[in-house]
Amino acid sequence: MIKNNLRKISDLIRNKNIEALLINNPSDLFYISGSEVTGYLLLIFQDGVRVISSPLLYGQMKKIFAGYPVMLSKDPAEEIKKAVSLNGKIKKIAIDPASVTLQFYKRLLKGLGKQAVRQIPGI
């Protein structure tokens, strides 16, 4: 189920010329994982995914997303910056502005730069 859902999203972002998509909306996370656990982020690339988890959820995320990289983080904005730099070819990530707090959005802008964050309502 997770593999199919992630493939669908990867295909969608590839078709829309989006390099990476940040997902943190609980209903979107449930659709992808089938789990009601919240409090983690998914950074989906055209060719992969990174699960960004708090220390509290790390064990659960390793089980739910077995086979996918799970990054442990106390600071999700910093982990997103690391994941983007590890990928190397990512210049912009897309977010749904309605699904992130203003504070988190500002941290993303500070860490990645204004030109690296693309707001796409309803993505």
DSSP file with accessible surface (Angstrom, degrees, kcal/mol):
  #  RESIDUE AA STRUCTURE BP1 BP2  ACC     N-H-->O    O-->H-N    N-H-->O    O-->H-N    TCO  KAPPA ALPHA  PHI   PSI    X-CA   Y-CA   Z-CA
    1    1 A M     >        0   0  130      0, 0.0     4,-2.4     0, 0.0     5,-0.2   0.000 360.0 360.0 360.0 -52.0    0.0    0.0    0.0
    2    2 A I  H  >  +     0   0   28      1,-0.2     4,-2.9     2,-0.2     5,-0.3   0.934 360.0  51.9 -60.5 -45.1    2.7    2.5    1.0
    3    3 A K  H  > S+     0   0  155      1,-0.2     4,-2.2     2,-0.2    -1,-0.2   0.920 111.7  46.2 -59.4 -44.8    4.8    1.7   -2.0
    4    4 A N  H  > S+     0   0   86      2,-0.2     4,-2.4     1,-0.2    -1,-0.2   0.912 113.5  48.6 -64.1 -43.9    1.9    2.2   -4.4
    5    5 A N  H  X S+     0   0   14     -4,-2.4     4,-2.1    27,-0.2    -2,-0.2   0.912 112.4  47.8 -65.2 -41.2    0.9    5.5   -2.8
    6    6 A L  H  X S+     0   0    7     -4,-2.9     4,-2.8     2,-0.2    -1,-0.2   0.898 110.9  52.1 -66.4 -36.6    4.4    6.8   -2.8
    7    7 A R  H  X S+     0   0  121     -4,-2.2     4,-2.7    -5,-0.3    -2,-0.2   0.929 108.6  50.9 -63.6 -43.4    4.8    5.8   -6.5
    8    8 A K  H  X S+     0   0  104     -4,-2.4     4,-2.3     1,-0.2    -1,-0.2   0.917 112.6  45.8 -59.7 -43.8    1.6    7.6   -7.4
    9    9 A I  H  X S+     0   0   21     -4,-2.1     4,-2.8     2,-0.2     5,-0.3   0.917 111.2  51.8 -68.3 -41.2    2.8   10.8   -5.7
   10   10 A S  H  X S+     0   0   14     -4,-2.8     4,-2.1     1,-0.2    -2,-0.2   0.918 111.2  48.3 -59.9 -42.5    6.2   10.5   -7.3
   11   11 A D  H  X S+     0   0   57     -4,-2.7     4,-2.5     2,-0.2    -2,-0.2   0.918 111.0  51.8 -62.8 -42.1    4.5   10.2  -10.7
   12   12 A L  H  X S+     0   0   69     -4,-2.3     4,-1.5     1,-0.2    -2,-0.2   0.941 111.8  44.1 -61.2 -48.3    2.3   13.2   -9.9
   13   13 A I  H  <>S+     0   0    0     -4,-2.8     5,-3.2     1,-0.2    -1,-0.2   0.866 112.3  53.2 -69.7 -32.4    5.2   15.5   -8.9
   14   14 A R  H ><5S+     0   0  100     -4,-2.1     3,-1.4    -5,-0.3    -1,-0.2   0.937 109.7  48.7 -63.1 -44.6    7.2   14.3  -11.9
   15   15 A N  H 3<5S+     0   0  133     -4,-2.5    -1,-0.2     1,-0.3    -2,-0.2   0.780 113.6  46.8 -66.3 -27.2    4.3   15.2  -14.3
   16   16 A K  T 3<5S-     0   0  114     -4,-1.5    -1,-0.3    -5,-0.2    -2,-0.2   0.297 114.2-117.1 -96.1   7.9    3.9   18.6  -12.6
   17   17 A N  T < 5 +     0   0  133     -3,-1.4     2,-0.5     1,-0.2    -3,-0.2   0.878  63.6 148.8  56.7  40.1    7.7   19.3  -12.8
   18   18 A I      < -     0   0    3     -5,-3.2    -1,-0.2     1,-0.1    -2,-0.1  -0.910  37.6-158.4-102.1 130.8    8.0   19.4   -9.1
   19   19 A E  S    S-     0   0   62     -2,-0.5    27,-1.1    73,-0.3     2,-0.3   0.856  72.8  -1.9 -78.7 -35.9   11.3   18.3   -7.8
   20   20 A A  E     -A   45   0A   0     72,-0.5    74,-3.0    25,-0.2     2,-0.4  -0.990  59.9-151.3-155.6 150.7   10.2   17.5   -4.2
   21   21 A L  E     -Ab  44  94A   7     23,-2.7    23,-3.0    -2,-0.3     2,-0.5  -0.994   9.2-147.6-130.2 129.1    7.0   17.7   -2.1
   22   22 A L  E     -A   43   0A   4     72,-2.8     2,-0.5    -2,-0.4    74,-0.4  -0.851  17.8-170.8 -96.3 125.2    6.8   18.1    1.6
   23   23 A I  E     +A   42   0A  13     19,-3.2    19,-2.7    -2,-0.5    -2,-0.0  -0.976  29.6 139.1-120.9 126.6    3.8   16.4    3.2
   24   24 A N        +     0   0   37     -2,-0.5    15,-0.2    17,-0.2    -1,-0.1   0.311  32.9 121.0-141.9   3.4    2.8   16.9    6.8
   25   25 A N     >  -     0   0   46      1,-0.1     4,-2.6    13,-0.1     3,-0.3  -0.563  62.3-135.4 -71.9 126.3   -1.0   17.1    6.7
   26   26 A P  H  > S+     0   0   75      0, 0.0     4,-2.4     0, 0.0     5,-0.2   0.864 103.0  50.2 -54.7 -38.9   -2.5   14.3    8.9
   27   27 A S  H  > S+     0   0   77      2,-0.2     4,-2.2     1,-0.2     5,-0.1   0.901 112.3  47.5 -69.9 -35.4   -5.1   13.2    6.3
   28   28 A D  H  > S+     0   0   62     -3,-0.3     4,-2.2     2,-0.2    -1,-0.2   0.911 111.7  50.4 -67.8 -41.2   -2.4   13.1    3.6
   29   29 A L  H  X S+     0   0    1     -4,-2.6     4,-2.8     1,-0.2     6,-0.4   0.905 110.4  50.3 -63.7 -39.1   -0.1   11.1    5.8
   30   30 A F  H  X S+     0   0   99     -4,-2.4     4,-2.9    -5,-0.2    -1,-0.2   0.929 108.8  51.9 -64.0 -44.3   -3.0    8.7    6.6
   31   31 A Y  H  < S+     0   0  118     -4,-2.2    -2,-0.2     1,-0.2    -1,-0.2   0.924 116.0  41.0 -57.3 -43.4   -3.7    8.2    2.9
   32   32 A I  H  < S+     0   0    1     -4,-2.2   -27,-0.2     1,-0.1    -2,-0.2   0.937 130.4  22.9 -72.1 -46.9   -0.1    7.4    2.2
   33   33 A S  H  < S-     0   0   13     -4,-2.8    -3,-0.2     2,-0.2   -31,-0.2   0.704  86.0-133.7 -98.6 -23.4    0.7    5.2    5.2
   34   34 A G  S  < S+     0   0   37     -4,-2.9     2,-0.4    -5,-0.4    -4,-0.2   0.517  70.6 117.7  77.7   3.8   -2.6    3.8    6.4
   35   35 A S        -     0   0   24     -6,-0.4    -1,-0.3     2,-0.1    -2,-0.2  -0.838  63.2-147.3-107.9 142.3   -1.5    4.8    9.9
   36   36 A E        +     0   0  164     -2,-0.4     2,-0.2    -3,-0.1    -6,-0.1   0.430  63.0 119.4 -85.5   1.9   -3.2    7.3   12.2
   37   37 A V        -     0   0   30     -8,-0.1     2,-0.3    -7,-0.1     3,-0.1  -0.459  42.5-178.4 -66.5 134.0    0.2    8.3   13.7
   38   38 A T        +     0   0   74     -2,-0.2     3,-0.1     1,-0.1   -13,-0.1  -0.776  44.2  80.6-124.8 175.0    0.9   12.0   13.1
   39   39 A G  S    S+     0   0   56      1,-0.4    15,-0.5    -2,-0.3     2,-0.3   0.654  75.3  93.3 100.9  18.5    3.8   14.2   14.0
   40   40 A Y  E     - C   0  53A   5     13,-0.1    -1,-0.4    -3,-0.1     2,-0.3  -0.874  61.2-134.0-133.4 169.1    6.2   13.3   11.2
   41   41 A L  E     - C   0  52A  16     11,-2.5    11,-2.9    -2,-0.3     2,-0.5  -0.923   3.9-149.0-123.2 151.7    7.0   14.6    7.7
   42   42 A L  E     -AC  23  51A   0    -19,-2.7   -19,-3.2    -2,-0.3     2,-0.6  -0.982   4.5-166.1-117.8 130.3    7.4   13.1    4.3
   43   43 A L  E     -AC  22  50A   0      7,-2.6     7,-2.1    -2,-0.5     2,-0.6  -0.960  16.2-165.0-112.8 106.6    9.7   14.6    1.8
   44   44 A I  E     -AC  21  49A   0    -23,-3.0   -23,-2.7    -2,-0.6     5,-0.2  -0.862   5.9-171.6-102.7 123.9    8.9   12.9   -1.5
   45   45 A F  E >   -AC  20  48A   1      3,-3.0     3,-1.0    -2,-0.6   -25,-0.2  -0.595  41.3-103.9 -99.9 169.6   11.3   13.3   -4.4
   46   46 A Q  T 3  S+     0   0   58    -27,-1.1   -32,-0.1     1,-0.2   -26,-0.1   0.819 123.5  30.1 -62.5 -26.3   10.7   12.1   -8.0
   47   47 A D  T 3  S-     0   0   98      1,-0.1     2,-0.3   -37,-0.0    -1,-0.2   0.124 129.5 -11.5-122.8  21.6   13.0    9.2   -7.2
   48   48 A G  E <   -C   45   0A  26     -3,-1.0    -3,-3.0   -42,-0.1     2,-0.3  -0.992  58.2-111.8 170.3-174.1   12.6    8.5   -3.5
   49   49 A V  E     -C   44   0A   5     -2,-0.3     2,-0.4    -5,-0.2    -5,-0.2  -0.988   8.1-155.6-147.1 150.0   11.3    9.5   -0.1
   50   50 A R  E     -C   43   0A  59     -7,-2.1    -7,-2.6    -2,-0.3     2,-0.5  -1.000  12.1-150.2-126.6 129.5   12.7   10.6    3.2
   51   51 A V  E     -Cd  42  70A   0     18,-2.5    20,-3.9    -2,-0.4     2,-0.6  -0.883  10.4-158.4 -96.2 126.8   10.7   10.2    6.4
   52   52 A I  E     +Cd  41  71A   4    -11,-2.9   -11,-2.5    -2,-0.5     2,-0.3  -0.945  20.4 177.1-112.4 115.5   11.5   12.8    9.0
   53   53 A S  E     -Cd  40  72A   2     18,-3.0    20,-3.0    -2,-0.6   -13,-0.1  -0.890  30.4-121.6-124.3 148.9   10.6   11.7   12.5
   54   54 A S    >>  -     0   0   39    -15,-0.5     4,-1.0    -2,-0.3     3,-0.7  -0.424  40.0-106.5 -75.7 160.3   10.9   13.0   16.0
   55   55 A P  G >4 S+     0   0   66      0, 0.0     3,-0.6     0, 0.0     4,-0.4   0.878 119.6  59.4 -56.6 -35.0   12.8   10.8   18.5
   56   56 A L  G 34 S+     0   0  158      1,-0.2     4,-0.2     2,-0.1     3,-0.2   0.855 114.1  34.2 -63.3 -35.2    9.5    9.8   20.1
   57   57 A L  G <> S+     0   0   21     -3,-0.7     4,-2.7     1,-0.1     5,-0.3   0.454  86.9 104.2 -99.4  -2.4    8.1    8.3   16.9
   58   58 A Y  H <X S+     0   0   78     -4,-1.0     4,-2.3    -3,-0.6     5,-0.2   0.890  81.4  47.2 -52.4 -48.9   11.3    7.0   15.4
   59   59 A G  H  > S+     0   0   44     -4,-0.4     4,-1.5     1,-0.2    -1,-0.2   0.920 113.9  47.9 -61.0 -43.6   10.7    3.3   16.2
   60   60 A Q  H  > S+     0   0   92     -4,-0.2     4,-3.0     1,-0.2     5,-0.2   0.902 111.0  51.2 -63.8 -41.3    7.1    3.4   14.9
   61   61 A M  H  X S+     0   0    0     -4,-2.7     4,-2.9     1,-0.2    -2,-0.2   0.892 105.8  55.0 -65.4 -38.3    8.3    5.2   11.7
   62   62 A K  H  < S+     0   0   98     -4,-2.3    -1,-0.2    -5,-0.3    -2,-0.2   0.877 114.2  42.2 -61.2 -36.3   11.0    2.5   11.1
   63   63 A K  H >< S+     0   0  175     -4,-1.5     3,-1.1    -5,-0.2    -2,-0.2   0.932 117.5  44.2 -75.2 -47.9    8.2   -0.1   11.3
   64   64 A I  H 3< S+     0   0   43     -4,-3.0    -2,-0.2     1,-0.3    -3,-0.2   0.918 124.0  35.5 -64.4 -43.3    5.6    1.7    9.2
   65   65 A F  T >< S+     0   0    1     -4,-2.9     3,-2.3    -5,-0.2    -1,-0.3  -0.230  82.8 171.0-107.0  42.9    8.1    2.8    6.5
   66   66 A A  T <   +     0   0   70     -3,-1.1    -3,-0.1     1,-0.3    -4,-0.1  -0.278  69.4  24.9 -54.6 132.1   10.2   -0.3    6.5
   67   67 A G  T 3  S+     0   0   86      1,-0.3    -1,-0.3    -5,-0.1    -5,-0.1   0.344 105.2  95.8  92.8  -8.1   12.7   -0.1    3.6
   68   68 A Y  S <  S-     0   0   62     -3,-2.3    -1,-0.3    -6,-0.2     2,-0.2  -0.897  85.2 -98.7-113.4 148.5   12.6    3.7    3.4
   69   69 A P        -     0   0   59      0, 0.0   -18,-2.5     0, 0.0     2,-0.5  -0.448  34.4-162.7 -67.6 129.6   15.1    6.0    5.0
   70   70 A V  E     -d   51   0A  14     -2,-0.2     2,-0.5   -20,-0.2   -18,-0.2  -0.972   4.6-155.5-113.9 121.3   13.9    7.5    8.3
   71   71 A M  E     -d   52   0A  28    -20,-3.9   -18,-3.0    -2,-0.5     2,-0.4  -0.869  11.2-137.2-100.4 127.2   15.7   10.6    9.5
   72   72 A L  E     +d   53   0A  86     -2,-0.5     2,-0.4   -20,-0.2   -18,-0.2  -0.677  33.8 172.7 -82.7 132.1   15.7   11.3   13.2
   73   73 A S        +     0   0    8    -20,-3.0   -15,-0.0    -2,-0.4    -2,-0.0  -0.983  43.2 179.9-149.9 135.8   15.1   15.0   13.9
   74   74 A K  S    S+     0   0  193     -2,-0.4    -1,-0.1     1,-0.2   -20,-0.1   0.547  99.1  43.0 -95.0 -16.8   14.5   17.4   16.7
   75   75 A D    >>  -     0   0   54      1,-0.1     4,-1.8     2,-0.0     3,-0.6  -0.828  68.2-173.8-130.7  90.4   14.5   20.2   14.1
   76   76 A P  H 3> S+     0   0   47      0, 0.0     4,-2.4     0, 0.0     5,-0.2   0.864  84.3  57.6 -56.3 -37.5   12.5   19.1   11.0
   77   77 A A  H 3> S+     0   0    6      1,-0.2     4,-1.9     2,-0.2     5,-0.1   0.907 107.8  48.1 -61.2 -38.9   13.4   22.3    9.0
   78   78 A E  H <> S+     0   0   74     -3,-0.6     4,-2.2     1,-0.2    -1,-0.2   0.901 110.7  51.0 -68.4 -38.5   17.1   21.4    9.5
   79   79 A E  H  X S+     0   0   22     -4,-1.8     4,-2.9     2,-0.2    -2,-0.2   0.870 107.5  53.1 -67.5 -36.3   16.5   17.8    8.4
   80   80 A I  H  X S+     0   0    0     -4,-2.4     4,-2.7     2,-0.2     5,-0.2   0.934 108.1  51.0 -63.0 -43.7   14.7   19.0    5.3
   81   81 A K  H  X S+     0   0   87     -4,-1.9     4,-2.4    -5,-0.2    -2,-0.2   0.933 112.5  46.6 -57.9 -44.8   17.7   21.2    4.4
   82   82 A K  H  X S+     0   0   96     -4,-2.2     4,-2.7     2,-0.2    -2,-0.2   0.925 112.0  50.0 -63.0 -45.8   20.0   18.1    4.9
   83   83 A A  H  X S+     0   0    0     -4,-2.9     4,-1.8     2,-0.2    -2,-0.2   0.909 111.8  48.1 -61.9 -40.7   17.8   15.9    2.8
   84   84 A V  H  X S+     0   0   18     -4,-2.7     4,-1.5     1,-0.2     6,-0.5   0.931 113.3  47.1 -65.9 -42.7   17.6   18.4    0.0
   85   85 A S  H  < S+     0   0   84     -4,-2.4    -2,-0.2    -5,-0.2    -1,-0.2   0.882 109.7  54.0 -69.8 -32.6   21.4   18.9    0.0
   86   86 A L  H  < S+     0   0  122     -4,-2.7    -1,-0.2     1,-0.2    -2,-0.2   0.876 105.7  53.3 -65.7 -36.9   22.0   15.1    0.1
   87   87 A N  H  < S-     0   0   30     -4,-1.8     2,-1.2    -5,-0.2    -1,-0.2   0.852  88.9-165.9 -67.8 -33.8   19.8   14.7   -3.0
   88   88 A G  S  < S+     0   0   57     -4,-1.5    -1,-0.1     1,-0.2    -2,-0.1  -0.139  70.6  64.6  82.2 -43.0   22.0   17.3   -4.8
   89   89 A K  S    S+     0   0  123     -2,-1.2     2,-0.5   -70,-0.1    -1,-0.2   0.477  72.8 107.8 -96.9  -0.4   19.7   18.0   -7.7
   90   90 A I        +     0   0   20     -6,-0.5    -2,-0.1     1,-0.2     3,-0.1  -0.662  29.3 162.9 -82.4 124.3   16.8   19.5   -5.8
   91   91 A K        +     0   0  148     -2,-0.5     2,-0.3     1,-0.3    -1,-0.2   0.626  67.1  26.0-108.9 -25.2   16.5   23.3   -6.3
   92   92 A K        -     0   0   99     25,-0.0   -72,-0.5    -8,-0.0     2,-0.4  -1.000  58.3-159.6-141.4 142.9   12.8   23.7   -5.1
   93   93 A I  E     - e   0 117A   3     23,-2.9    25,-3.3    -2,-0.3     2,-0.4  -0.932  19.5-135.8-116.5 146.0   10.5   21.9   -2.8
   94   94 A A  E     +be  21 118A   1    -74,-3.0   -72,-2.8    -2,-0.4     2,-0.3  -0.792  23.4 178.3 -99.9 143.8    6.7   22.3   -3.0
   95   95 A I  E     - e   0 119A   1     23,-2.3    25,-3.0    -2,-0.4    28,-0.1  -0.968  34.6-121.4-136.9 154.8    4.5   22.7    0.0
   96   96 A D    >   -     0   0   25    -74,-0.4     3,-2.3    -2,-0.3     4,-0.4  -0.889  25.2-149.3 -90.6 112.8    0.8   23.3    0.6
   97   97 A P  G >  S+     0   0   40      0, 0.0     3,-0.8     0, 0.0    -1,-0.1   0.779  93.4  61.1 -59.5 -23.4    0.8   26.6    2.4
   98   98 A A  G 3  S+     0   0   93      1,-0.2    -2,-0.0    -3,-0.1     0, 0.0   0.659 101.1  54.7 -76.2 -12.4   -2.4   25.6    4.3
   99   99 A S  G <  S+     0   0   22     -3,-2.3     2,-0.4     2,-0.1    -1,-0.2   0.436  99.7  64.5-104.3   1.4   -0.6   22.6    5.9
  100  100 A V  S <  S-     0   0   17     -3,-0.8     2,-0.1    -4,-0.4    -5,-0.0  -0.943  80.7-116.9-123.4 148.3    2.4   24.3    7.5
  101  101 A T     >  -     0   0   90     -2,-0.4     4,-2.7     1,-0.1     5,-0.2  -0.398  27.0-116.4 -74.5 158.6    2.5   26.8   10.3
  102  102 A L  H  > S+     0   0  115      1,-0.2     4,-2.7     2,-0.2     5,-0.2   0.909 116.7  53.9 -60.7 -41.3    3.9   30.3    9.6
  103  103 A Q  H  > S+     0   0  151      2,-0.2     4,-1.8     1,-0.2    -1,-0.2   0.926 110.8  44.9 -60.5 -45.4    6.7   29.6   12.0
  104  104 A F  H  > S+     0   0   31      2,-0.2     4,-2.3     1,-0.2    -1,-0.2   0.915 111.6  53.4 -66.2 -41.0    7.7   26.4   10.2
  105  105 A Y  H  X S+     0   0   46     -4,-2.7     4,-2.5     1,-0.2    -2,-0.2   0.931 108.1  50.1 -59.5 -43.7    7.4   28.1    6.8
  106  106 A K  H  X S+     0   0  129     -4,-2.7     4,-2.4     1,-0.2    -1,-0.2   0.883 109.1  52.2 -62.8 -38.3    9.7   30.9    8.0
  107  107 A R  H  X S+     0   0   84     -4,-1.8     4,-2.4     2,-0.2    -1,-0.2   0.892 108.9  50.4 -65.2 -38.4   12.3   28.3    9.2
  108  108 A L  H  X>S+     0   0    1     -4,-2.3     4,-3.1     2,-0.2     5,-0.6   0.932 111.0  48.4 -62.8 -45.7   12.1   26.6    5.8
  109  109 A L  H  X5S+     0   0   35     -4,-2.5     4,-2.1     1,-0.2    -2,-0.2   0.911 113.0  48.1 -61.0 -41.7   12.7   29.9    4.0
  110  110 A K  H  <5S+     0   0  176     -4,-2.4    -1,-0.2    -5,-0.2    -2,-0.2   0.911 118.4  39.9 -65.6 -41.9   15.6   30.7    6.4
  111  111 A G  H  <5S+     0   0   23     -4,-2.4    -2,-0.2    -5,-0.2    -1,-0.2   0.861 131.9  22.0 -77.5 -36.1   17.2   27.2    5.9
  112  112 A L  H  <5S-     0   0   29     -4,-3.1    -3,-0.2    -5,-0.2    -2,-0.2   0.664 107.3-113.2-106.4 -23.3   16.6   26.8    2.1
  113  113 A G    ><< -     0   0   19     -4,-2.1     3,-1.4    -5,-0.6     4,-0.4   0.069  30.5 -85.0  97.8 149.6   16.2   30.3    0.8
  114  114 A K  G >  S+     0   0  165      1,-0.3     3,-1.1     2,-0.2    -1,-0.1   0.865 125.7  55.0 -57.0 -41.1   13.1   32.0   -0.7
  115  115 A Q  G 3  S+     0   0  138      1,-0.2    -1,-0.3    -6,-0.1    -2,-0.1   0.674 101.5  60.3 -71.5 -11.6   13.7   30.7   -4.1
  116  116 A A  G <  S+     0   0   13     -3,-1.4   -23,-2.9    -7,-0.1     2,-0.5   0.561  91.9  72.0 -94.4  -8.3   13.8   27.1   -2.9
  117  117 A V  E <   -e   93   0A  13     -3,-1.1     2,-0.5    -4,-0.4   -23,-0.2  -0.939  61.8-169.2-115.1 121.3   10.3   26.9   -1.4
  118  118 A R  E     -e   94   0A  94    -25,-3.3   -23,-2.3    -2,-0.5     2,-0.5  -0.940  12.6-145.5-112.6 120.1    7.3   26.8   -3.8
  119  119 A Q  E     +e   95   0A  94     -2,-0.5   -23,-0.2   -25,-0.2   -25,-0.1  -0.756  20.8 174.2 -86.9 124.8    3.8   27.2   -2.5
  120  120 A I    >   -     0   0   33    -25,-3.0     3,-1.8    -2,-0.5    -2,-0.0  -0.873  25.6-139.4-130.5  95.4    1.2   25.2   -4.3
  121  121 A P  T 3  S+     0   0  104      0, 0.0   -25,-0.1     0, 0.0    -2,-0.0  -0.282  83.5   6.8 -57.4 133.3   -2.2   25.4   -2.6
  122  122 A G  T 3         0   0   67      1,-0.1   -26,-0.1     0, 0.0     0, 0.0   0.562 360.0 360.0  75.8   9.4   -4.1   22.1   -2.5
  123  123 A I    <         0   0   49     -3,-1.8    -1,-0.1   -28,-0.1   -27,-0.1   0.904 360.0 360.0 -60.3 360.0   -1.2   20.0   -3.9
